[in-house]
Structures are given as structure tokens and as C-alpha cells.
Amino acid sequence: MTLRISQNVRTKLANKTPPVTEDEILQCFSNRTGSYVADLREEHLTNPITRWFIAETDFGRKLKVVFIPLGGDIIIKSAFDPNADELRIFANLS
């Protein structure tokens, strides 16, 4: 798996409060349990389909990681602290 993050997404992650690092995203992939959730909302449709999951970093920070799998690559679209609705949805689907 090769993690790919565009410069625009890197800037967006760095400007979050608190910022999200590439290392935290990698930790979430390593610590993930459950399945990925497909984002089938019309305004978010991509080809291939965007997927997301919620997992903890090695230090216990929960992140929602949004990505597109493309061949052997993982294209990161976003990562952020999930809200209560996202936590509930993920708990019910995974």
C-alpha cells in the first residue's frame, strides 16, 4: 500500500485544529478494525468509490480517514476528528 496525499490535502490537514499528520493517518490504517464504509452520497461520488473508516492513532486520537483506493495506492481525500453522528454510523456499519 502506497499512501498518496496531494499538496492541497496536506495543506488542509495541516490547517485543521488540531492538525492531522501523515503518521497519524498511517497509524489509523494500522489500528483499524471493522470494514470500510462506501460513501455513496451523490455529491461525493467518485470512480472508484470513496471509502472511509474511523480508527485510533497510537495515542488514542480518533480520526475519520476518507480515501480512494486506486490500484495499490491509497489516495487520501481528508482526515479529521469524527463527530457524534459519524461515530454512530461507523459503529452501526462495522
Biopython code that builds the backbone (N, CA, C, O; Angstrom):
import numpy as np
from Bio.PDB.StructureBuilder import StructureBuilder

atoms = [
    (1, "MET", "N", (0.843, -1.174, 0.000)),
    (1, "MET", "CA", (0.000, 0.000, 0.000)),
    (1, "MET", "C", (0.890, 1.239, 0.000)),
    (1, "MET", "O", (1.777, 1.387, 0.840)),
    (2, "THR", "N", (0.633, 2.121, -0.957)),
    (2, "THR", "CA", (1.327, 3.392, -1.019)),
    (2, "THR", "C", (0.324, 4.487, -0.719)),
    (2, "THR", "O", (-0.693, 4.616, -1.399)),
    (3, "LEU", "N", (0.614, 5.268, 0.296)),
    (3, "LEU", "CA", (-0.253, 6.369, 0.692)),
    (3, "LEU", "C", (0.126, 7.590, -0.139)),
    (3, "LEU", "O", (1.288, 7.994, -0.176)),
    (4, "ARG", "N", (-0.876, 8.174, -0.808)),
    (4, "ARG", "CA", (-0.633, 9.370, -1.610)),
    (4, "ARG", "C", (-1.497, 10.507, -1.070)),
    (4, "ARG", "O", (-2.707, 10.362, -0.901)),
    (5, "ILE", "N", (-0.851, 11.641, -0.804)),
    (5, "ILE", "CA", (-1.537, 12.822, -0.290)),
    (5, "ILE", "C", (-1.098, 14.012, -1.132)),
    (5, "ILE", "O", (0.085, 14.354, -1.163)),
    (6, "SER", "N", (-2.049, 14.643, -1.813)),
    (6, "SER", "CA", (-1.714, 15.806, -2.644)),
    (6, "SER", "C", (-1.287, 16.970, -1.756)),
    (6, "SER", "O", (-1.544, 16.976, -0.552)),
    (7, "GLN", "N", (-0.638, 17.946, -2.362)),
    (7, "GLN", "CA", (-0.202, 19.123, -1.603)),
    (7, "GLN", "C", (-1.404, 19.890, -1.064)),
    (7, "GLN", "O", (-1.346, 20.419, 0.046)),
    (8, "ASN", "N", (-2.495, 19.960, -1.833)),
    (8, "ASN", "CA", (-3.703, 20.640, -1.351)),
    (8, "ASN", "C", (-4.267, 19.965, -0.111)),
    (8, "ASN", "O", (-4.659, 20.641, 0.839)),
    (9, "VAL", "N", (-4.310, 18.642, -0.112)),
    (9, "VAL", "CA", (-4.824, 17.909, 1.048)),
    (9, "VAL", "C", (-3.864, 18.051, 2.224)),
    (9, "VAL", "O", (-4.306, 18.196, 3.364)),
    (10, "ARG", "N", (-2.563, 18.011, 1.967)),
    (10, "ARG", "CA", (-1.581, 18.207, 3.053)),
    (10, "ARG", "C", (-1.796, 19.561, 3.737)),
    (10, "ARG", "O", (-1.736, 19.665, 4.962)),
    (11, "THR", "N", (-2.043, 20.577, 2.941)),
    (11, "THR", "CA", (-2.284, 21.914, 3.494)),
    (11, "THR", "C", (-3.562, 21.920, 4.318)),
    (11, "THR", "O", (-3.600, 22.485, 5.411)),
    (12, "LYS", "N", (-4.611, 21.289, 3.791)),
    (12, "LYS", "CA", (-5.885, 21.222, 4.518)),
    (12, "LYS", "C", (-5.706, 20.497, 5.851)),
    (12, "LYS", "O", (-6.241, 20.939, 6.867)),
    (13, "LEU", "N", (-4.959, 19.388, 5.861)),
    (13, "LEU", "CA", (-4.722, 18.631, 7.092)),
    (13, "LEU", "C", (-3.912, 19.444, 8.095)),
    (13, "LEU", "O", (-4.179, 19.402, 9.296)),
    (14, "ALA", "N", (-2.930, 20.181, 7.603)),
    (14, "ALA", "CA", (-2.075, 20.985, 8.484)),
    (14, "ALA", "C", (-2.837, 22.145, 9.120)),
    (14, "ALA", "O", (-2.477, 22.610, 10.201)),
    (15, "ASN", "N", (-3.891, 22.611, 8.448)),
    (15, "ASN", "CA", (-4.662, 23.746, 8.960)),
    (15, "ASN", "C", (-5.814, 23.341, 9.865)),
    (15, "ASN", "O", (-6.520, 24.207, 10.383)),
    (16, "LYS", "N", (-6.020, 22.047, 10.068)),
    (16, "LYS", "CA", (-7.073, 21.602, 10.984)),
    (16, "LYS", "C", (-6.639, 21.879, 12.422)),
    (16, "LYS", "O", (-5.449, 22.016, 12.705)),
    (17, "THR", "N", (-7.619, 21.959, 13.328)),
    (17, "THR", "CA", (-7.326, 22.170, 14.744)),
    (17, "THR", "C", (-7.835, 20.976, 15.531)),
    (17, "THR", "O", (-9.049, 20.805, 15.640)),
    (18, "PRO", "N", (-6.969, 20.148, 16.080)),
    (18, "PRO", "CA", (-5.516, 20.136, 15.876)),
    (18, "PRO", "C", (-5.177, 19.562, 14.500)),
    (18, "PRO", "O", (-5.996, 18.870, 13.894)),
    (19, "PRO", "N", (-3.973, 19.849, 14.011)),
    (19, "PRO", "CA", (-3.567, 19.340, 12.693)),
    (19, "PRO", "C", (-3.569, 17.812, 12.666)),
    (19, "PRO", "O", (-3.452, 17.160, 13.704)),
    (20, "VAL", "N", (-3.703, 17.256, 11.468)),
    (20, "VAL", "CA", (-3.622, 15.814, 11.254)),
    (20, "VAL", "C", (-2.357, 15.546, 10.456)),
    (20, "VAL", "O", (-2.113, 16.186, 9.433)),
    (21, "THR", "N", (-1.549, 14.595, 10.926)),
    (21, "THR", "CA", (-0.295, 14.284, 10.252)),
    (21, "THR", "C", (-0.421, 13.001, 9.430)),
    (21, "THR", "O", (-1.313, 12.184, 9.656)),
    (22, "GLU", "N", (0.479, 12.848, 8.486)),
    (22, "GLU", "CA", (0.528, 11.628, 7.683)),
    (22, "GLU", "C", (0.777, 10.416, 8.584)),
    (22, "GLU", "O", (0.209, 9.347, 8.361)),
    (23, "ASP", "N", (1.618, 10.582, 9.592)),
    (23, "ASP", "CA", (1.908, 9.488, 10.514)),
    (23, "ASP", "C", (0.643, 9.041, 11.251)),
    (23, "ASP", "O", (0.435, 7.844, 11.451)),
    (24, "GLU", "N", (-0.207, 10.002, 11.658)),
    (24, "GLU", "CA", (-1.459, 9.645, 12.330)),
    (24, "GLU", "C", (-2.381, 8.861, 11.388)),
    (24, "GLU", "O", (-3.049, 7.918, 11.813)),
    (25, "ILE", "N", (-2.415, 9.250, 10.125)),
    (25, "ILE", "CA", (-3.235, 8.533, 9.144)),
    (25, "ILE", "C", (-2.733, 7.103, 8.982)),
    (25, "ILE", "O", (-3.526, 6.162, 8.952)),
    (26, "LEU", "N", (-1.422, 6.943, 8.878)),
    (26, "LEU", "CA", (-0.843, 5.595, 8.768)),
    (26, "LEU", "C", (-1.166, 4.759, 10.008)),
    (26, "LEU", "O", (-1.477, 3.574, 9.892)),
    (27, "GLN", "N", (-1.093, 5.370, 11.191)),
    (27, "GLN", "CA", (-1.435, 4.661, 12.426)),
    (27, "GLN", "C", (-2.886, 4.195, 12.395)),
    (27, "GLN", "O", (-3.190, 3.079, 12.818)),
    (28, "CYS", "N", (-3.780, 5.041, 11.899)),
    (28, "CYS", "CA", (-5.196, 4.656, 11.817)),
    (28, "CYS", "C", (-5.388, 3.465, 10.887)),
    (28, "CYS", "O", (-6.164, 2.562, 11.202)),
    (29, "PHE", "N", (-4.701, 3.444, 9.753)),
    (29, "PHE", "CA", (-4.788, 2.277, 8.871)),
    (29, "PHE", "C", (-4.280, 1.027, 9.588)),
    (29, "PHE", "O", (-4.870, -0.044, 9.451)),
    (30, "SER", "N", (-3.205, 1.151, 10.342)),
    (30, "SER", "CA", (-2.638, 0.002, 11.062)),
    (30, "SER", "C", (-3.538, -0.460, 12.198)),
    (30, "SER", "O", (-3.603, -1.656, 12.485)),
    (31, "ASN", "N", (-4.233, 0.468, 12.847)),
    (31, "ASN", "CA", (-5.049, 0.142, 14.026)),
    (31, "ASN", "C", (-6.511, -0.119, 13.690)),
    (31, "ASN", "O", (-7.308, -0.395, 14.587)),
    (32, "ARG", "N", (-6.872, -0.037, 12.424)),
    (32, "ARG", "CA", (-8.268, -0.154, 12.006)),
    (32, "ARG", "C", (-8.832, -1.534, 12.305)),
    (32, "ARG", "O", (-8.181, -2.557, 12.092)),
    (33, "THR", "N", (-10.067, -1.530, 12.806)),
    (33, "THR", "CA", (-10.849, -2.754, 12.932)),
    (33, "THR", "C", (-12.174, -2.487, 12.233)),
    (33, "THR", "O", (-12.552, -1.330, 12.049)),
    (34, "GLY", "N", (-12.869, -3.516, 11.852)),
    (34, "GLY", "CA", (-14.115, -3.307, 11.119)),
    (34, "GLY", "C", (-13.833, -3.084, 9.650)),
    (34, "GLY", "O", (-12.698, -3.208, 9.190)),
    (35, "SER", "N", (-14.884, -2.754, 8.923)),
    (35, "SER", "CA", (-14.753, -2.614, 7.477)),
    (35, "SER", "C", (-14.736, -1.148, 7.074)),
    (35, "SER", "O", (-14.958, -0.247, 7.883)),
    (36, "TYR", "N", (-14.465, -0.951, 5.799)),
    (36, "TYR", "CA", (-14.543, 0.381, 5.228)),
    (36, "TYR", "C", (-16.000, 0.678, 4.896)),
    (36, "TYR", "O", (-16.778, -0.234, 4.616)),
    (37, "VAL", "N", (-16.364, 1.951, 4.927)),
    (37, "VAL", "CA", (-17.711, 2.379, 4.569)),
    (37, "VAL", "C", (-17.620, 3.076, 3.217)),
    (37, "VAL", "O", (-16.784, 3.960, 3.029)),
    (38, "ALA", "N", (-18.476, 2.684, 2.272)),
    (38, "ALA", "CA", (-18.527, 3.341, 0.963)),
    (38, "ALA", "C", (-19.380, 4.593, 1.073)),
    (38, "ALA", "O", (-20.479, 4.556, 1.625)),
    (39, "ASP", "N", (-18.875, 5.700, 0.548)),
    (39, "ASP", "CA", (-19.628, 6.958, 0.547)),
    (39, "ASP", "C", (-20.383, 7.046, -0.776)),
    (39, "ASP", "O", (-19.809, 7.390, -1.809)),
    (40, "LEU", "N", (-21.666, 6.732, -0.731)),
    (40, "LEU", "CA", (-22.487, 6.691, -1.934)),
    (40, "LEU", "C", (-23.351, 7.940, -2.118)),
    (40, "LEU", "O", (-24.216, 7.978, -2.993)),
    (41, "ARG", "N", (-23.112, 8.962, -1.286)),
    (41, "ARG", "CA", (-23.872, 10.200, -1.438)),
    (41, "ARG", "C", (-23.513, 10.844, -2.783)),
    (41, "ARG", "O", (-22.345, 10.919, -3.163)),
    (42, "GLU", "N", (-24.542, 11.301, -3.486)),
    (42, "GLU", "CA", (-24.364, 11.806, -4.844)),
    (42, "GLU", "C", (-23.294, 12.889, -4.946)),
    (42, "GLU", "O", (-22.502, 12.890, -5.888)),
    (43, "GLU", "N", (-23.266, 13.811, -3.982)),
    (43, "GLU", "CA", (-22.311, 14.916, -4.053)),
    (43, "GLU", "C", (-20.875, 14.475, -3.770)),
    (43, "GLU", "O", (-19.939, 15.250, -3.966)),
    (44, "HIS", "N", (-20.695, 13.222, -3.306)),
    (44, "HIS", "CA", (-19.355, 12.712, -3.001)),
    (44, "HIS", "C", (-18.949, 11.546, -3.893)),
    (44, "HIS", "O", (-17.905, 10.935, -3.666)),
    (45, "LEU", "N", (-19.754, 11.227, -4.906)),
    (45, "LEU", "CA", (-19.455, 10.074, -5.755)),
    (45, "LEU", "C", (-18.165, 10.283, -6.537)),
    (45, "LEU", "O", (-17.932, 11.337, -7.129)),
    (46, "THR", "N", (-17.346, 9.257, -6.519)),
    (46, "THR", "CA", (-16.105, 9.242, -7.280)),
    (46, "THR", "C", (-15.989, 7.875, -7.947)),
    (46, "THR", "O", (-16.729, 6.951, -7.608)),
    (47, "ASN", "N", (-15.077, 7.748, -8.881)),
    (47, "ASN", "CA", (-14.815, 6.472, -9.532)),
    (47, "ASN", "C", (-13.315, 6.234, -9.461)),
    (47, "ASN", "O", (-12.556, 6.909, -10.156)),
    (48, "PRO", "N", (-12.866, 5.288, -8.636)),
    (48, "PRO", "CA", (-13.627, 4.369, -7.787)),
    (48, "PRO", "C", (-14.285, 5.090, -6.605)),
    (48, "PRO", "O", (-13.981, 6.246, -6.313)),
    (49, "ILE", "N", (-15.180, 4.382, -5.945)),
    (49, "ILE", "CA", (-15.973, 4.927, -4.844)),
    (49, "ILE", "C", (-15.070, 5.343, -3.675)),
    (49, "ILE", "O", (-14.139, 4.628, -3.305)),
    (50, "THR", "N", (-15.367, 6.508, -3.108)),
    (50, "THR", "CA", (-14.674, 6.967, -1.902)),
    (50, "THR", "C", (-15.079, 6.083, -0.724)),
    (50, "THR", "O", (-16.241, 5.700, -0.588)),
    (51, "ARG", "N", (-14.105, 5.770, 0.116)),
    (51, "ARG", "CA", (-14.354, 4.964, 1.306)),
    (51, "ARG", "C", (-13.856, 5.721, 2.532)),
    (51, "ARG", "O", (-13.046, 6.641, 2.422)),
    (52, "TRP", "N", (-14.350, 5.322, 3.699)),
    (52, "TRP", "CA", (-13.891, 5.937, 4.938)),
    (52, "TRP", "C", (-13.994, 4.944, 6.079)),
    (52, "TRP", "O", (-14.680, 3.925, 5.988)),
    (53, "PHE", "N", (-13.298, 5.266, 7.148)),
    (53, "PHE", "CA", (-13.348, 4.480, 8.382)),
    (53, "PHE", "C", (-12.937, 5.384, 9.531)),
    (53, "PHE", "O", (-12.391, 6.469, 9.330)),
    (54, "ILE", "N", (-13.209, 4.916, 10.731)),
    (54, "ILE", "CA", (-12.773, 5.622, 11.939)),
    (54, "ILE", "C", (-11.886, 4.671, 12.729)),
    (54, "ILE", "O", (-12.244, 3.517, 12.963)),
    (55, "ALA", "N", (-10.734, 5.168, 13.132)),
    (55, "ALA", "CA", (-9.804, 4.370, 13.927)),
    (55, "ALA", "C", (-9.014, 5.307, 14.833)),
    (55, "ALA", "O", (-9.040, 6.527, 14.675)),
    (56, "GLU", "N", (-8.318, 4.706, 15.776)),
    (56, "GLU", "CA", (-7.499, 5.483, 16.706)),
    (56, "GLU", "C", (-6.041, 5.488, 16.272)),
    (56, "GLU", "O", (-5.535, 4.529, 15.688)),
    (57, "THR", "N", (-5.379, 6.610, 16.581)),
    (57, "THR", "CA", (-3.929, 6.673, 16.427)),
    (57, "THR", "C", (-3.304, 5.872, 17.576)),
    (57, "THR", "O", (-4.009, 5.376, 18.454)),
    (58, "ASP", "N", (-1.999, 5.755, 17.556)),
    (58, "ASP", "CA", (-1.309, 5.047, 18.638)),
    (58, "ASP", "C", (-1.474, 5.754, 19.983)),
    (58, "ASP", "O", (-1.254, 5.148, 21.032)),
    (59, "PHE", "N", (-1.858, 7.031, 19.956)),
    (59, "PHE", "CA", (-2.040, 7.797, 21.188)),
    (59, "PHE", "C", (-3.504, 7.987, 21.547)),
    (59, "PHE", "O", (-3.829, 8.783, 22.428)),
    (60, "GLY", "N", (-4.411, 7.244, 20.857)),
    (60, "GLY", "CA", (-5.821, 7.247, 21.220)),
    (60, "GLY", "C", (-6.677, 8.327, 20.582)),
    (60, "GLY", "O", (-7.849, 8.460, 20.935)),
    (61, "ARG", "N", (-6.136, 9.094, 19.662)),
    (61, "ARG", "CA", (-6.945, 10.097, 18.950)),
    (61, "ARG", "C", (-7.759, 9.396, 17.869)),
    (61, "ARG", "O", (-7.204, 8.684, 17.032)),
    (62, "LYS", "N", (-9.063, 9.596, 17.887)),
    (62, "LYS", "CA", (-9.924, 9.018, 16.852)),
    (62, "LYS", "C", (-9.945, 9.940, 15.644)),
    (62, "LYS", "O", (-10.115, 11.153, 15.767)),
    (63, "LEU", "N", (-9.765, 9.330, 14.459)),
    (63, "LEU", "CA", (-9.831, 10.081, 13.213)),
    (63, "LEU", "C", (-10.755, 9.374, 12.235)),
    (63, "LEU", "O", (-10.801, 8.146, 12.176)),
    (64, "LYS", "N", (-11.484, 10.168, 11.473)),
    (64, "LYS", "CA", (-12.206, 9.661, 10.310)),
    (64, "LYS", "C", (-11.268, 9.872, 9.134)),
    (64, "LYS", "O", (-10.871, 11.003, 8.852)),
    (65, "VAL", "N", (-10.911, 8.791, 8.445)),
    (65, "VAL", "CA", (-9.999, 8.850, 7.312)),
    (65, "VAL", "C", (-10.817, 8.584, 6.050)),
    (65, "VAL", "O", (-11.486, 7.556, 5.942)),
    (66, "VAL", "N", (-10.760, 9.503, 5.109)),
    (66, "VAL", "CA", (-11.520, 9.422, 3.861)),
    (66, "VAL", "C", (-10.516, 9.219, 2.727)),
    (66, "VAL", "O", (-9.560, 9.984, 2.596)),
    (67, "PHE", "N", (-10.733, 8.188, 1.907)),
    (67, "PHE", "CA", (-9.741, 7.845, 0.890)),
    (67, "PHE", "C", (-10.386, 7.188, -0.322)),
    (67, "PHE", "O", (-11.546, 6.776, -0.292)),
    (68, "ILE", "N", (-9.595, 7.105, -1.390)),
    (68, "ILE", "CA", (-9.980, 6.380, -2.597)),
    (68, "ILE", "C", (-8.909, 5.324, -2.844)),
    (68, "ILE", "O", (-7.732, 5.658, -2.977)),
    (69, "PRO", "N", (-9.307, 4.040, -2.909)),
    (69, "PRO", "CA", (-8.334, 3.010, -3.276)),
    (69, "PRO", "C", (-8.145, 3.030, -4.798)),
    (69, "PRO", "O", (-9.123, 3.016, -5.546)),
    (70, "LEU", "N", (-6.917, 3.063, -5.242)),
    (70, "LEU", "CA", (-6.645, 3.124, -6.673)),
    (70, "LEU", "C", (-5.461, 2.220, -6.974)),
    (70, "LEU", "O", (-4.308, 2.600, -6.769)),
    (71, "GLY", "N", (-5.754, 1.018, -7.463)),
    (71, "GLY", "CA", (-4.699, 0.033, -7.679)),
    (71, "GLY", "C", (-4.093, -0.317, -6.343)),
    (71, "GLY", "O", (-4.820, -0.693, -5.424)),
    (72, "GLY", "N", (-2.794, -0.206, -6.206)),
    (72, "GLY", "CA", (-2.125, -0.455, -4.940)),
    (72, "GLY", "C", (-1.965, 0.796, -4.095)),
    (72, "GLY", "O", (-1.358, 0.757, -3.025)),
    (73, "ASP", "N", (-2.509, 1.904, -4.577)),
    (73, "ASP", "CA", (-2.357, 3.171, -3.869)),
    (73, "ASP", "C", (-3.605, 3.512, -3.069)),
    (73, "ASP", "O", (-4.711, 3.076, -3.389)),
    (74, "ILE", "N", (-3.400, 4.294, -2.030)),
    (74, "ILE", "CA", (-4.476, 4.851, -1.213)),
    (74, "ILE", "C", (-4.374, 6.366, -1.359)),
    (74, "ILE", "O", (-3.409, 6.979, -0.904)),
    (75, "ILE", "N", (-5.379, 6.963, -1.998)),
    (75, "ILE", "CA", (-5.400, 8.406, -2.202)),
    (75, "ILE", "C", (-6.181, 9.026, -1.051)),
    (75, "ILE", "O", (-7.387, 8.808, -0.932)),
    (76, "ILE", "N", (-5.513, 9.787, -0.212)),
    (76, "ILE", "CA", (-6.169, 10.420, 0.936)),
    (76, "ILE", "C", (-6.913, 11.659, 0.467)),
    (76, "ILE", "O", (-6.341, 12.538, -0.178)),
    (77, "LYS", "N", (-8.196, 11.716, 0.800)),
    (77, "LYS", "CA", (-9.003, 12.891, 0.489)),
    (77, "LYS", "C", (-9.122, 13.805, 1.699)),
    (77, "LYS", "O", (-9.159, 15.027, 1.559)),
    (78, "SER", "N", (-9.183, 13.204, 2.902)),
    (78, "SER", "CA", (-9.298, 14.001, 4.122)),
    (78, "SER", "C", (-9.102, 13.110, 5.339)),
    (78, "SER", "O", (-9.145, 11.883, 5.238)),
    (79, "ALA", "N", (-8.890, 13.723, 6.462)),
    (79, "ALA", "CA", (-8.841, 13.045, 7.760)),
    (79, "ALA", "C", (-9.131, 14.101, 8.818)),
    (79, "ALA", "O", (-8.600, 15.210, 8.769)),
    (80, "PHE", "N", (-9.984, 13.737, 9.776)),
    (80, "PHE", "CA", (-10.395, 14.719, 10.783)),
    (80, "PHE", "C", (-11.031, 14.007, 11.967)),
    (80, "PHE", "O", (-11.345, 12.818, 11.897)),
    (81, "ASP", "N", (-11.217, 14.748, 13.056)),
    (81, "ASP", "CA", (-11.874, 14.205, 14.236)),
    (81, "ASP", "C", (-13.351, 13.983, 13.904)),
    (81, "ASP", "O", (-14.032, 14.919, 13.486)),
    (82, "PRO", "N", (-13.852, 12.767, 14.084)),
    (82, "PRO", "CA", (-15.246, 12.488, 13.724)),
    (82, "PRO", "C", (-16.229, 13.123, 14.707)),
    (82, "PRO", "O", (-15.924, 13.300, 15.887)),
    (83, "ASN", "N", (-17.419, 13.461, 14.195)),
    (83, "ASN", "CA", (-18.465, 13.968, 15.084)),
    (83, "ASN", "C", (-19.297, 12.792, 15.610)),
    (83, "ASN", "O", (-19.072, 11.646, 15.221)),
    (84, "ALA", "N", (-20.236, 13.074, 16.477)),
    (84, "ALA", "CA", (-21.031, 12.019, 17.118)),
    (84, "ALA", "C", (-21.825, 11.208, 16.100)),
    (84, "ALA", "O", (-21.942, 9.991, 16.245)),
    (85, "ASP", "N", (-22.372, 11.856, 15.074)),
    (85, "ASP", "CA", (-23.135, 11.127, 14.052)),
    (85, "ASP", "C", (-22.242, 10.158, 13.284)),
    (85, "ASP", "O", (-22.639, 9.022, 13.024)),
    (86, "GLU", "N", (-21.046, 10.596, 12.924)),
    (86, "GLU", "CA", (-20.119, 9.734, 12.194)),
    (86, "GLU", "C", (-19.690, 8.547, 13.054)),
    (86, "GLU", "O", (-19.588, 7.426, 12.554)),
    (87, "LEU", "N", (-19.441, 8.783, 14.336)),
    (87, "LEU", "CA", (-19.098, 7.688, 15.245)),
    (87, "LEU", "C", (-20.235, 6.670, 15.328)),
    (87, "LEU", "O", (-19.993, 5.463, 15.306)),
    (88, "ARG", "N", (-21.473, 7.157, 15.423)),
    (88, "ARG", "CA", (-22.640, 6.274, 15.497)),
    (88, "ARG", "C", (-22.800, 5.477, 14.208)),
    (88, "ARG", "O", (-23.008, 4.264, 14.252)),
    (89, "ILE", "N", (-22.707, 6.142, 13.067)),
    (89, "ILE", "CA", (-22.852, 5.467, 11.769)),
    (89, "ILE", "C", (-21.806, 4.382, 11.641)),
    (89, "ILE", "O", (-22.128, 3.255, 11.264)),
    (90, "PHE", "N", (-20.547, 4.704, 11.950)),
    (90, "PHE", "CA", (-19.475, 3.719, 11.785)),
    (90, "PHE", "C", (-19.675, 2.534, 12.729)),
    (90, "PHE", "O", (-19.457, 1.386, 12.341)),
    (91, "ALA", "N", (-20.086, 2.808, 13.959)),
    (91, "ALA", "CA", (-20.322, 1.722, 14.934)),
    (91, "ALA", "C", (-21.421, 0.791, 14.441)),
    (91, "ALA", "O", (-21.348, -0.419, 14.652)),
    (92, "ASN", "N", (-22.428, 1.340, 13.792)),
    (92, "ASN", "CA", (-23.554, 0.529, 13.298)),
    (92, "ASN", "C", (-23.234, -0.249, 12.036)),
    (92, "ASN", "O", (-23.852, -1.281, 11.772)),
    (93, "LEU", "N", (-22.272, 0.233, 11.248)),
    (93, "LEU", "CA", (-21.962, -0.400, 9.963)),
    (93, "LEU", "C", (-20.769, -1.333, 10.003)),
    (93, "LEU", "O", (-20.614, -2.178, 9.121)),
    (94, "SER", "N", (-19.937, -1.198, 10.997)),
    (94, "SER", "CA", (-18.727, -2.032, 11.002)),
    (94, "SER", "C", (-18.845, -3.192, 11.953)),
    (94, "SER", "O", (-17.914, -3.988, 12.075)),
]
sb = StructureBuilder()
sb.init_structure("model")
sb.init_model(0)
sb.init_chain("A")
sb.init_seg("    ")
for serial, (resi, resn, name, xyz) in enumerate(atoms, 1):
    if name == "N":
        sb.init_residue(resn, " ", resi, " ")
    sb.init_atom(name, np.array(xyz, "f"), 0.0, 1.0, " ", f" {name:<3s}", serial, name[0])
structure = sb.get_structure()
